[in-house]
Amino acid sequence: MRVVYFGTAPFAVPALERIAQHVVAVVAQPDKPAGRGMREQVTPVRAKALALGLPVLTPVKARAPEFVEAFRELEPDVAVVAAYGQILSQKLLDVPKQGCFNLHGSVLPRWRGAAPVQRAVEAGDTESGVTLMKMDAGMDTGAMVAIERTPIGPDETAGELYARLAALAGEMAAQWINRLAAGDFTLTAQDDALATHARKVTREDACLDPVLTSAEAYNRYRGMTPAPGAWVQTVRGPLKVTLARPSELRGEPGVVLSTRPYLTVGFADGALDLLQVKPEGKGKMSGTDYANGARIAVGDKLLEEGPTPA
């Protein structure tokens, strides 16, 4: 069995680990500068592949004819793709004997696209999962081989769900790799009428606007944690929210309802406790410590409307 594995992000690491014995090459996005010093960072999948002693290809464009030819020379029986980050051309998809198969972090056709985990949590979904599909040239539109479902906890963040789905994707890869390579699978078409799009998350998407209901704001906080990180626009400037929960208090949107034992702020129909925050240029602190330092009192207008998401 000859498997080529395409992946870049942390989501793709468990599946690579589970099927590494069958993998003849790994394809990952090129390393990119990141962090304060803008030093080149090795992608999680490339780092894992190197640790496993697997050869790694890092084409700038996987659609490029020269890469498609290099891929063809690997003579793959099957390709497995997870959180790779590029749309693959039909010419490339046609190379493996049995095709290319994607592990996608949602129950398709819900949440096709770049950010399925974050969008599911932000939307307040109570269920997610991993879909194994045979790829076509569309964006997560291929026919499905298998779906594994899992509930989303009411307080679960996107980061927590992401880790669970990554592990689930690893289990599915191990369970299905032999059957995929042998062509022993059945395909079920997606119902396009039920499709939703999980567009890429921006910083603007992570703002907890006081015009949101408390449930909407809490779901947004969960969906944007840990990345890009939830925040509020205060009268003093942006403030990161690193830990929050719903409150039973009620009051005007954006107004401080309590500073002890928690910093509680009103939203459209309720409130959130801002348990831990991070002011610009400072470390994390409790909401109460922030309120004390900024001399914020009950009744003060603290939150303003933030930027409109794209």
Contacts in CASP RR format, 6 or more apart in sequence:
PFRMAT RR
TARGET T0000
AUTHOR 0000-0000-0000
METHOD contacts of the structure
MODEL  1
MRVVYFGTAPFAVPALERIAQHVVAVVAQPDKPAGRGMREQVTPVRAKAL
ALGLPVLTPVKARAPEFVEAFRELEPDVAVVAAYGQILSQKLLDVPKQGC
FNLHGSVLPRWRGAAPVQRAVEAGDTESGVTLMKMDAGMDTGAMVAIERT
PIGPDETAGELYARLAALAGEMAAQWINRLAAGDFTLTAQDDALATHARK
VTREDACLDPVLTSAEAYNRYRGMTPAPGAWVQTVRGPLKVTLARPSELR
GEPGVVLSTRPYLTVGFADGALDLLQVKPEGKGKMSGTDYANGARIAVGD
KLLEEGPTPA
1 22 0 8 1.000
1 77 0 8 1.000
1 78 0 8 1.000
1 177 0 8 1.000
1 178 0 8 1.000
1 181 0 8 1.000
2 22 0 8 1.000
2 24 0 8 1.000
2 74 0 8 1.000
2 75 0 8 1.000
2 76 0 8 1.000
2 77 0 8 1.000
2 78 0 8 1.000
3 19 0 8 1.000
3 22 0 8 1.000
3 23 0 8 1.000
3 24 0 8 1.000
3 76 0 8 1.000
3 77 0 8 1.000
3 78 0 8 1.000
3 79 0 8 1.000
3 80 0 8 1.000
3 177 0 8 1.000
3 181 0 8 1.000
4 23 0 8 1.000
4 24 0 8 1.000
4 25 0 8 1.000
4 26 0 8 1.000
4 27 0 8 1.000
4 71 0 8 1.000
4 74 0 8 1.000
4 76 0 8 1.000
4 78 0 8 1.000
4 79 0 8 1.000
4 80 0 8 1.000
4 96 0 8 1.000
5 12 0 8 1.000
5 15 0 8 1.000
5 16 0 8 1.000
5 19 0 8 1.000
5 23 0 8 1.000
5 25 0 8 1.000
5 26 0 8 1.000
5 27 0 8 1.000
5 45 0 8 1.000
5 49 0 8 1.000
5 79 0 8 1.000
5 80 0 8 1.000
5 81 0 8 1.000
5 82 0 8 1.000
6 26 0 8 1.000
6 27 0 8 1.000
6 28 0 8 1.000
6 62 0 8 1.000
6 79 0 8 1.000
6 80 0 8 1.000
6 81 0 8 1.000
6 82 0 8 1.000
6 84 0 8 1.000
6 88 0 8 1.000
6 100 0 8 1.000
7 16 0 8 1.000
7 26 0 8 1.000
7 27 0 8 1.000
7 28 0 8 1.000
7 29 0 8 1.000
7 45 0 8 1.000
7 81 0 8 1.000
7 82 0 8 1.000
7 83 0 8 1.000
7 84 0 8 1.000
7 85 0 8 1.000
8 28 0 8 1.000
8 29 0 8 1.000
8 43 0 8 1.000
8 44 0 8 1.000
8 45 0 8 1.000
8 46 0 8 1.000
8 83 0 8 1.000
8 84 0 8 1.000
8 85 0 8 1.000
9 43 0 8 1.000
9 44 0 8 1.000
9 45 0 8 1.000
9 83 0 8 1.000
9 85 0 8 1.000
10 44 0 8 1.000
10 83 0 8 1.000
10 162 0 8 1.000
10 166 0 8 1.000
11 82 0 8 1.000
11 83 0 8 1.000
11 105 0 8 1.000
11 162 0 8 1.000
11 165 0 8 1.000
11 166 0 8 1.000
11 169 0 8 1.000
12 44 0 8 1.000
12 45 0 8 1.000
12 82 0 8 1.000
12 83 0 8 1.000
12 84 0 8 1.000
12 103 0 8 1.000
12 166 0 8 1.000
12 169 0 8 1.000
13 44 0 8 1.000
13 45 0 8 1.000
13 48 0 8 1.000
13 166 0 8 1.000
14 166 0 8 1.000
14 167 0 8 1.000
14 169 0 8 1.000
14 170 0 8 1.000
14 173 0 8 1.000
15 80 0 8 1.000
15 82 0 8 1.000
15 103 0 8 1.000
15 166 0 8 1.000
15 169 0 8 1.000
15 170 0 8 1.000
15 172 0 8 1.000
15 173 0 8 1.000
15 174 0 8 1.000
16 23 0 8 1.000
16 26 0 8 1.000
16 45 0 8 1.000
16 48 0 8 1.000
16 49 0 8 1.000
16 52 0 8 1.000
16 82 0 8 1.000
17 48 0 8 1.000
17 52 0 8 1.000
17 170 0 8 1.000
18 170 0 8 1.000
18 171 0 8 1.000
18 173 0 8 1.000
18 174 0 8 1.000
19 80 0 8 1.000
19 170 0 8 1.000
19 173 0 8 1.000
19 174 0 8 1.000
19 177 0 8 1.000
20 52 0 8 1.000
20 54 0 8 1.000
22 177 0 8 1.000
22 181 0 8 1.000
23 54 0 8 1.000
24 55 0 8 1.000
24 74 0 8 1.000
24 76 0 8 1.000
25 54 0 8 1.000
25 55 0 8 1.000
25 56 0 8 1.000
25 57 0 8 1.000
25 74 0 8 1.000
26 45 0 8 1.000
26 46 0 8 1.000
26 49 0 8 1.000
26 54 0 8 1.000
26 55 0 8 1.000
26 56 0 8 1.000
26 57 0 8 1.000
27 56 0 8 1.000
27 57 0 8 1.000
27 58 0 8 1.000
27 59 0 8 1.000
27 62 0 8 1.000
27 71 0 8 1.000
27 84 0 8 1.000
28 43 0 8 1.000
28 45 0 8 1.000
28 46 0 8 1.000
28 49 0 8 1.000
28 56 0 8 1.000
28 57 0 8 1.000
28 58 0 8 1.000
28 84 0 8 1.000
29 43 0 8 1.000
29 58 0 8 1.000
29 84 0 8 1.000
29 85 0 8 1.000
29 86 0 8 1.000
30 58 0 8 1.000
30 59 0 8 1.000
30 60 0 8 1.000
31 40 0 8 1.000
31 41 0 8 1.000
31 42 0 8 1.000
31 43 0 8 1.000
31 46 0 8 1.000
31 58 0 8 1.000
32 40 0 8 1.000
32 41 0 8 1.000
32 43 0 8 1.000
33 39 0 8 1.000
33 40 0 8 1.000
33 41 0 8 1.000
34 40 0 8 1.000
34 41 0 8 1.000
35 41 0 8 1.000
42 50 0 8 1.000
46 56 0 8 1.000
46 58 0 8 1.000
49 55 0 8 1.000
49 56 0 8 1.000
50 56 0 8 1.000
57 67 0 8 1.000
57 70 0 8 1.000
59 67 0 8 1.000
59 70 0 8 1.000
61 67 0 8 1.000
61 86 0 8 1.000
62 68 0 8 1.000
62 84 0 8 1.000
62 86 0 8 1.000
62 88 0 8 1.000
62 89 0 8 1.000
62 92 0 8 1.000
63 86 0 8 1.000
63 87 0 8 1.000
63 88 0 8 1.000
63 89 0 8 1.000
63 91 0 8 1.000
63 92 0 8 1.000
67 92 0 8 1.000
68 89 0 8 1.000
68 91 0 8 1.000
68 92 0 8 1.000
68 95 0 8 1.000
71 92 0 8 1.000
71 95 0 8 1.000
72 95 0 8 1.000
76 95 0 8 1.000
76 96 0 8 1.000
76 97 0 8 1.000
77 96 0 8 1.000
77 97 0 8 1.000
77 98 0 8 1.000
77 181 0 8 1.000
78 96 0 8 1.000
78 97 0 8 1.000
78 98 0 8 1.000
78 99 0 8 1.000
78 100 0 8 1.000
78 101 0 8 1.000
78 177 0 8 1.000
78 180 0 8 1.000
78 181 0 8 1.000
79 95 0 8 1.000
79 96 0 8 1.000
79 99 0 8 1.000
79 100 0 8 1.000
79 101 0 8 1.000
80 100 0 8 1.000
80 101 0 8 1.000
80 102 0 8 1.000
80 103 0 8 1.000
80 173 0 8 1.000
80 177 0 8 1.000
80 180 0 8 1.000
81 88 0 8 1.000
81 100 0 8 1.000
81 101 0 8 1.000
81 102 0 8 1.000
81 103 0 8 1.000
81 135 0 8 1.000
82 102 0 8 1.000
82 103 0 8 1.000
82 169 0 8 1.000
82 173 0 8 1.000
85 114 0 8 1.000
87 137 0 8 1.000
87 138 0 8 1.000
87 139 0 8 1.000
88 100 0 8 1.000
88 135 0 8 1.000
88 137 0 8 1.000
89 137 0 8 1.000
90 136 0 8 1.000
90 137 0 8 1.000
92 100 0 8 1.000
93 99 0 8 1.000
93 100 0 8 1.000
93 135 0 8 1.000
93 136 0 8 1.000
93 137 0 8 1.000
98 180 0 8 1.000
98 181 0 8 1.000
98 182 0 8 1.000
98 183 0 8 1.000
99 134 0 8 1.000
99 135 0 8 1.000
100 134 0 8 1.000
100 135 0 8 1.000
101 132 0 8 1.000
101 133 0 8 1.000
101 134 0 8 1.000
101 135 0 8 1.000
101 145 0 8 1.000
101 176 0 8 1.000
101 180 0 8 1.000
102 132 0 8 1.000
102 133 0 8 1.000
102 135 0 8 1.000
102 140 0 8 1.000
102 142 0 8 1.000
103 130 0 8 1.000
103 131 0 8 1.000
103 132 0 8 1.000
103 169 0 8 1.000
103 170 0 8 1.000
103 172 0 8 1.000
103 173 0 8 1.000
104 112 0 8 1.000
104 116 0 8 1.000
104 130 0 8 1.000
104 131 0 8 1.000
104 132 0 8 1.000
104 133 0 8 1.000
104 140 0 8 1.000
105 111 0 8 1.000
105 116 0 8 1.000
105 117 0 8 1.000
105 128 0 8 1.000
105 129 0 8 1.000
105 130 0 8 1.000
105 131 0 8 1.000
105 165 0 8 1.000
105 169 0 8 1.000
106 112 0 8 1.000
106 116 0 8 1.000
106 117 0 8 1.000
106 120 0 8 1.000
106 128 0 8 1.000
106 129 0 8 1.000
106 130 0 8 1.000
106 131 0 8 1.000
106 198 0 8 1.000
107 127 0 8 1.000
107 128 0 8 1.000
107 129 0 8 1.000
107 131 0 8 1.000
107 147 0 8 1.000
107 149 0 8 1.000
108 131 0 8 1.000
108 133 0 8 1.000
108 140 0 8 1.000
108 144 0 8 1.000
108 147 0 8 1.000
108 190 0 8 1.000
108 195 0 8 1.000
109 140 0 8 1.000
109 141 0 8 1.000
109 190 0 8 1.000
109 191 0 8 1.000
109 192 0 8 1.000
109 194 0 8 1.000
109 195 0 8 1.000
109 196 0 8 1.000
110 120 0 8 1.000
110 125 0 8 1.000
110 194 0 8 1.000
110 195 0 8 1.000
110 196 0 8 1.000
111 119 0 8 1.000
111 120 0 8 1.000
111 196 0 8 1.000
111 197 0 8 1.000
111 198 0 8 1.000
112 139 0 8 1.000
112 140 0 8 1.000
112 141 0 8 1.000
112 195 0 8 1.000
112 196 0 8 1.000
112 197 0 8 1.000
112 198 0 8 1.000
113 139 0 8 1.000
113 140 0 8 1.000
113 197 0 8 1.000
113 198 0 8 1.000
113 199 0 8 1.000
114 198 0 8 1.000
114 199 0 8 1.000
114 200 0 8 1.000
114 201 0 8 1.000
115 198 0 8 1.000
115 199 0 8 1.000
115 200 0 8 1.000
115 201 0 8 1.000
116 128 0 8 1.000
116 198 0 8 1.000
117 128 0 8 1.000
117 158 0 8 1.000
117 159 0 8 1.000
117 161 0 8 1.000
117 162 0 8 1.000
117 165 0 8 1.000
118 158 0 8 1.000
118 198 0 8 1.000
118 201 0 8 1.000
118 223 0 8 1.000
118 224 0 8 1.000
119 196 0 8 1.000
119 198 0 8 1.000
119 199 0 8 1.000
119 201 0 8 1.000
119 223 0 8 1.000
120 128 0 8 1.000
120 152 0 8 1.000
120 161 0 8 1.000
120 198 0 8 1.000
121 152 0 8 1.000
121 156 0 8 1.000
121 157 0 8 1.000
121 158 0 8 1.000
121 161 0 8 1.000
121 219 0 8 1.000
121 222 0 8 1.000
121 223 0 8 1.000
122 158 0 8 1.000
122 205 0 8 1.000
122 219 0 8 1.000
122 220 0 8 1.000
122 222 0 8 1.000
122 223 0 8 1.000
122 224 0 8 1.000
123 219 0 8 1.000
124 152 0 8 1.000
124 215 0 8 1.000
124 219 0 8 1.000
125 152 0 8 1.000
126 151 0 8 1.000
126 152 0 8 1.000
126 153 0 8 1.000
127 149 0 8 1.000
127 150 0 8 1.000
127 151 0 8 1.000
127 152 0 8 1.000
128 149 0 8 1.000
128 150 0 8 1.000
128 152 0 8 1.000
128 161 0 8 1.000
128 165 0 8 1.000
129 147 0 8 1.000
129 148 0 8 1.000
129 149 0 8 1.000
129 150 0 8 1.000
129 165 0 8 1.000
129 168 0 8 1.000
130 147 0 8 1.000
130 148 0 8 1.000
130 165 0 8 1.000
130 168 0 8 1.000
130 169 0 8 1.000
130 172 0 8 1.000
131 144 0 8 1.000
131 146 0 8 1.000
131 147 0 8 1.000
132 144 0 8 1.000
132 145 0 8 1.000
132 146 0 8 1.000
132 147 0 8 1.000
132 172 0 8 1.000
132 176 0 8 1.000
133 140 0 8 1.000
133 142 0 8 1.000
133 143 0 8 1.000
133 144 0 8 1.000
133 145 0 8 1.000
133 190 0 8 1.000
134 142 0 8 1.000
134 143 0 8 1.000
134 144 0 8 1.000
134 145 0 8 1.000
134 185 0 8 1.000
134 187 0 8 1.000
135 142 0 8 1.000
136 142 0 8 1.000
136 143 0 8 1.000
141 190 0 8 1.000
141 192 0 8 1.000
141 195 0 8 1.000
142 189 0 8 1.000
142 190 0 8 1.000
143 187 0 8 1.000
143 188 0 8 1.000
143 189 0 8 1.000
143 190 0 8 1.000
144 187 0 8 1.000
144 188 0 8 1.000
144 189 0 8 1.000
144 190 0 8 1.000
145 176 0 8 1.000
145 180 0 8 1.000
145 185 0 8 1.000
145 186 0 8 1.000
145 187 0 8 1.000
145 188 0 8 1.000
146 172 0 8 1.000
146 176 0 8 1.000
146 185 0 8 1.000
148 168 0 8 1.000
148 171 0 8 1.000
148 172 0 8 1.000
150 164 0 8 1.000
150 165 0 8 1.000
150 168 0 8 1.000
152 161 0 8 1.000
155 222 0 8 1.000
155 245 0 8 1.000
156 222 0 8 1.000
157 222 0 8 1.000
157 223 0 8 1.000
157 225 0 8 1.000
157 226 0 8 1.000
158 222 0 8 1.000
158 223 0 8 1.000
158 224 0 8 1.000
158 225 0 8 1.000
158 226 0 8 1.000
158 227 0 8 1.000
159 225 0 8 1.000
159 226 0 8 1.000
159 227 0 8 1.000
176 185 0 8 1.000
178 184 0 8 1.000
179 185 0 8 1.000
201 224 0 8 1.000
201 227 0 8 1.000
201 228 0 8 1.000
202 228 0 8 1.000
202 309 0 8 1.000
202 310 0 8 1.000
203 228 0 8 1.000
203 231 0 8 1.000
204 306 0 8 1.000
204 307 0 8 1.000
204 308 0 8 1.000
204 309 0 8 1.000
204 310 0 8 1.000
205 220 0 8 1.000
205 224 0 8 1.000
205 228 0 8 1.000
205 309 0 8 1.000
205 310 0 8 1.000
206 220 0 8 1.000
206 224 0 8 1.000
206 228 0 8 1.000
206 229 0 8 1.000
206 230 0 8 1.000
206 231 0 8 1.000
207 230 0 8 1.000
207 231 0 8 1.000
207 232 0 8 1.000
207 233 0 8 1.000
207 306 0 8 1.000
207 307 0 8 1.000
207 309 0 8 1.000
208 217 0 8 1.000
208 220 0 8 1.000
208 221 0 8 1.000
208 230 0 8 1.000
208 231 0 8 1.000
208 232 0 8 1.000
208 241 0 8 1.000
208 244 0 8 1.000
208 267 0 8 1.000
208 272 0 8 1.000
208 303 0 8 1.000
209 217 0 8 1.000
209 233 0 8 1.000
209 303 0 8 1.000
209 305 0 8 1.000
209 306 0 8 1.000
210 217 0 8 1.000
210 232 0 8 1.000
210 253 0 8 1.000
210 254 0 8 1.000
210 265 0 8 1.000
210 266 0 8 1.000
210 267 0 8 1.000
210 268 0 8 1.000
210 303 0 8 1.000
210 304 0 8 1.000
210 305 0 8 1.000
211 253 0 8 1.000
211 267 0 8 1.000
211 268 0 8 1.000
211 305 0 8 1.000
212 220 0 8 1.000
212 267 0 8 1.000
212 268 0 8 1.000
213 267 0 8 1.000
213 268 0 8 1.000
213 269 0 8 1.000
213 270 0 8 1.000
214 246 0 8 1.000
214 247 0 8 1.000
214 266 0 8 1.000
214 267 0 8 1.000
214 268 0 8 1.000
214 269 0 8 1.000
214 270 0 8 1.000
214 271 0 8 1.000
214 272 0 8 1.000
215 246 0 8 1.000
216 267 0 8 1.000
216 268 0 8 1.000
217 267 0 8 1.000
217 272 0 8 1.000
218 244 0 8 1.000
218 245 0 8 1.000
218 246 0 8 1.000
218 272 0 8 1.000
220 230 0 8 1.000
221 230 0 8 1.000
221 241 0 8 1.000
221 244 0 8 1.000
221 272 0 8 1.000
223 230 0 8 1.000
224 230 0 8 1.000
225 242 0 8 1.000
229 240 0 8 1.000
229 241 0 8 1.000
229 242 0 8 1.000
230 240 0 8 1.000
230 241 0 8 1.000
230 242 0 8 1.000
230 244 0 8 1.000
231 238 0 8 1.000
231 239 0 8 1.000
231 240 0 8 1.000
231 241 0 8 1.000
232 238 0 8 1.000
232 239 0 8 1.000
232 241 0 8 1.000
232 265 0 8 1.000
232 274 0 8 1.000
232 302 0 8 1.000
232 303 0 8 1.000
233 239 0 8 1.000
233 303 0 8 1.000
233 304 0 8 1.000
233 305 0 8 1.000
233 306 0 8 1.000
233 307 0 8 1.000
234 302 0 8 1.000
234 303 0 8 1.000
234 304 0 8 1.000
235 301 0 8 1.000
235 302 0 8 1.000
235 303 0 8 1.000
235 304 0 8 1.000
236 294 0 8 1.000
237 280 0 8 1.000
238 280 0 8 1.000
239 277 0 8 1.000
239 278 0 8 1.000
239 279 0 8 1.000
239 280 0 8 1.000
239 290 0 8 1.000
240 277 0 8 1.000
240 278 0 8 1.000
240 279 0 8 1.000
241 274 0 8 1.000
241 276 0 8 1.000
241 277 0 8 1.000
242 276 0 8 1.000
242 277 0 8 1.000
242 278 0 8 1.000
242 284 0 8 1.000
243 274 0 8 1.000
243 275 0 8 1.000
243 276 0 8 1.000
244 272 0 8 1.000
244 273 0 8 1.000
244 274 0 8 1.000
244 275 0 8 1.000
244 276 0 8 1.000
245 272 0 8 1.000
245 273 0 8 1.000
245 275 0 8 1.000
246 270 0 8 1.000
246 271 0 8 1.000
246 272 0 8 1.000
246 273 0 8 1.000
247 257 0 8 1.000
247 258 0 8 1.000
247 262 0 8 1.000
247 264 0 8 1.000
247 270 0 8 1.000
247 271 0 8 1.000
247 272 0 8 1.000
247 273 0 8 1.000
248 271 0 8 1.000
249 257 0 8 1.000
249 258 0 8 1.000
249 264 0 8 1.000
249 266 0 8 1.000
249 270 0 8 1.000
249 271 0 8 1.000
250 257 0 8 1.000
250 266 0 8 1.000
250 269 0 8 1.000
250 270 0 8 1.000
250 271 0 8 1.000
251 257 0 8 1.000
251 266 0 8 1.000
251 270 0 8 1.000
251 271 0 8 1.000
252 266 0 8 1.000
253 266 0 8 1.000
253 267 0 8 1.000
253 268 0 8 1.000
253 303 0 8 1.000
254 265 0 8 1.000
254 266 0 8 1.000
254 267 0 8 1.000
254 301 0 8 1.000
254 302 0 8 1.000
254 303 0 8 1.000
254 304 0 8 1.000
255 265 0 8 1.000
255 266 0 8 1.000
255 299 0 8 1.000
255 300 0 8 1.000
255 301 0 8 1.000
255 302 0 8 1.000
255 303 0 8 1.000
256 263 0 8 1.000
256 264 0 8 1.000
256 265 0 8 1.000
256 266 0 8 1.000
256 291 0 8 1.000
256 296 0 8 1.000
256 297 0 8 1.000
256 298 0 8 1.000
256 299 0 8 1.000
256 300 0 8 1.000
256 301 0 8 1.000
256 302 0 8 1.000
257 264 0 8 1.000
257 265 0 8 1.000
257 266 0 8 1.000
257 271 0 8 1.000
257 298 0 8 1.000
257 299 0 8 1.000
258 264 0 8 1.000
258 298 0 8 1.000
259 288 0 8 1.000
259 291 0 8 1.000
259 292 0 8 1.000
259 296 0 8 1.000
259 297 0 8 1.000
259 298 0 8 1.000
260 288 0 8 1.000
261 288 0 8 1.000
262 273 0 8 1.000
262 274 0 8 1.000
262 275 0 8 1.000
262 287 0 8 1.000
262 288 0 8 1.000
263 273 0 8 1.000
263 274 0 8 1.000
263 275 0 8 1.000
263 277 0 8 1.000
263 286 0 8 1.000
263 287 0 8 1.000
263 288 0 8 1.000
263 290 0 8 1.000
263 291 0 8 1.000
263 296 0 8 1.000
264 271 0 8 1.000
264 272 0 8 1.000
264 273 0 8 1.000
264 274 0 8 1.000
265 271 0 8 1.000
265 272 0 8 1.000
265 274 0 8 1.000
265 302 0 8 1.000
265 303 0 8 1.000
266 272 0 8 1.000
266 303 0 8 1.000
274 287 0 8 1.000
274 290 0 8 1.000
275 286 0 8 1.000
275 287 0 8 1.000
276 284 0 8 1.000
276 285 0 8 1.000
276 286 0 8 1.000
276 287 0 8 1.000
277 284 0 8 1.000
277 285 0 8 1.000
277 286 0 8 1.000
277 287 0 8 1.000
277 290 0 8 1.000
278 284 0 8 1.000
278 285 0 8 1.000
279 285 0 8 1.000
279 290 0 8 1.000
290 296 0 8 1.000
296 302 0 8 1.000
END
